Amino acid sequence: MGFSTKAVHAGIEPDPTTGSIMTPVHLTSTYVQEELGVNKGYEYARVSNPTRTVLEKSIAELEGGKEGLAFGSGMAAITTLFMALKAGDHIIVSRDVYGGTYRLGKLVLNNFNLDFEFVDTTDLDILKKTIKSSTKMVFIETPTNPTMEITDLAGAAKICKAKKVISVVDNTFASPYLQRPLEYGIDIVMHSATKYLNGHSDMLGGLLVLNDAKMIEKLRFLQKSIGGIMSPFEAWMCIRGIKTLAVRMDRACNNAMEVASFLSRHRKVKKVNYPGLLSHPQHRLAQKQMSEFGGMISFDLGSLESAKKFLKRVKLCALAESLGGVETLISHPATMTHASVPADERNRIGVTDGLVRISVGIEDVKDIIADIKQALA
Ligand SMILES: Cc1ncc(COP(=O)(O)O)c(C=O)c1O
């Protein structure tokens, strides 16, 4: 079955009581039991909910995994995942990771003696050398937010398997339509469902997908124990969004390619980070492991002053955090998504004061480019 067919149908059955083709939103906190120990598979909504189950089945099928787990946000999913570790464990994370993931590791979970180290996972030799006896997890983002660095999925998975370390990929930027890390041997896929999966900037959610039965059991236990679950209504919004993932993503990728080409020719733009450009240092790798190059671009205007001016002048492109919606969003990572990362660290990884990030939407590309052109002028 092709991806677009799966996106529309995976996990979804007409409602058995009414035939409703749309999954009902099961707004209930509990379920009546027939007698002690006899129920219809649901006991309490923190543990499971039929609407959430449909989304969990859908994402598992789209990523090619056994089971999916849905959370209240991407950060709730990542937190639950890290809670599977123990004090003293060492976790390797891609250096140019989403600022919230950096903040969680460096400013929150380090207080519980989880030892986070941020390294350049695009260099597999560095990754291999950084793994030590206490390393229990490698958390990779690819493409990264916001400099669009690409890590070799098959290479990283092989290293982690050999060292018996759990490999995780934050697949938010690519979505399962463009990249399916489990197919390359990665153990766990994570998503901020808030972005491309929902696709309409109207909910928050997080997802995990994996195959290993023991780890599934552990994460299910943590999900109900910690309670950072996705609400039934948000699960429904995400189910609805996923049905159009393929068509939205195709359009966003085509638009992004044109916007990136335009930016790379503009004299005021110092650098463009987009894996679809031949100038991207890992263009070939991206071509190998992604079916298209995504809707995210970042580009450097050289200074905070220039970035500020540009962001004040865009009209169609909305100045806002987040990404992956149908509308083009534009942001300034250094002061917005990555404000928790210290300035020297930001500069080291290329998140400069002049860097602007665009989540290219599905509008007519000539309108997006016209807006960027007038703002740059
Ligand atoms: C790559 C990536 N991972 C994780 C997150 C966190 O997701 P959420 O905002 O749904 O908690 C984000 C949010 O922007 C993100 O961009």
The ligand as an ORCA input file, in Angstrom:
! r2SCAN-3c Opt
* xyz 0 1
  C      12.459     19.431     16.079
  C      11.538     19.644     17.245
  N      11.446     18.702     18.194
  C      10.633     18.853     19.260
  C       9.884     19.996     19.442
  C       9.011     20.140     20.651
  O       7.685     19.903     20.316
  P       6.428     20.588     21.044
  O       6.506     22.053     20.782
  O       5.265     19.904     20.410
  O       6.550     20.277     22.503
  C       9.950     21.004     18.471
  C       9.167     22.247     18.637
  O       9.355     23.223     17.942
  C      10.801     20.831     17.354
  O      10.912     21.771     16.397
*
